[in-house]
Amino acid sequence: MITELSFVVAFSAGVVSFLSPCVLPIVPGFLAYLAGGTAVGEQPSRFKIFLNSAFFVLGFSLVFAVLGVLLNTLLERVAYDAQVWLARIGGAIIIFFGLYLTGLIRVRFLERAHKFSVKTKFSSRELTSFIFGAAFAAGWTPCVGAALGAILGLAASEPGTAFSLLMAYALGLGMPFLVVGLFAGEAGVAMTRFANVAGYITRGFGVILIGLGILIFTQKLALLASFGLVERLLGV
């Protein structure tokens, strides 16, 4: 049950990353880029926009997959000798990023403005979208860095799950992009209306991370198994 809960948290972190104030502002530009940019009077098909969205998601998912494999290999080697310390380190990392997402602490290097562009354009727009996605996963936006950092802390506390957790995170982050790509016109309006709510969602998820991090640090995460509501939500 604990592992399933971790996957739910990782997926939710991906969704929160998309909804965060650091990501929402790029969505209109993202859509314009996928639509072909500056072609006046040209209306790309819905399928074309969705296809480029899919390659964008594939790009950052591949980066997360490689990172997950590397972390799995590293953490499994030290798991048996340092399980308690890994849990404490992972819990501390989760608490730290939870505090950051709630706004209780400020970290300048995470708040630094980042400019992002793909300077090299390929003849294939799908390939360019793929490179765009891979660069996005490299840590362009601070909010993604905070949520992703919390998931890495969760992975440290549960050695052997890093790959699965990062894939759950990528799925949570990627699905909204696919939806936006499928409903490009409607999504642009929705993003503008939702911008004011995004900050509250980010802070709320930060509170959840703080509680989760405390349980992991104190090795009391198993207490959640006694909550019947959690069990029903997870279908166990």
HULINCOR-V611261 format. One line per field, one symbol per residue. phi: phi as a letter, one per 30 degrees, with the letter a starting at -180 (. if undefined). Layout:
phi: ???
This chain:
phi: .dddddddddddddddedddddcedddedddddddjicddiccddedddddddddddddddddddddddddedddddceddbeddddddddddddeddddddidbbbdddcddccbacdcccdcdddddddedddeddjdcedddddddddddddddbejceddddddddddddedddddddbedddeddddddeddeddddddddddddddddddddhcddddddddddddddic
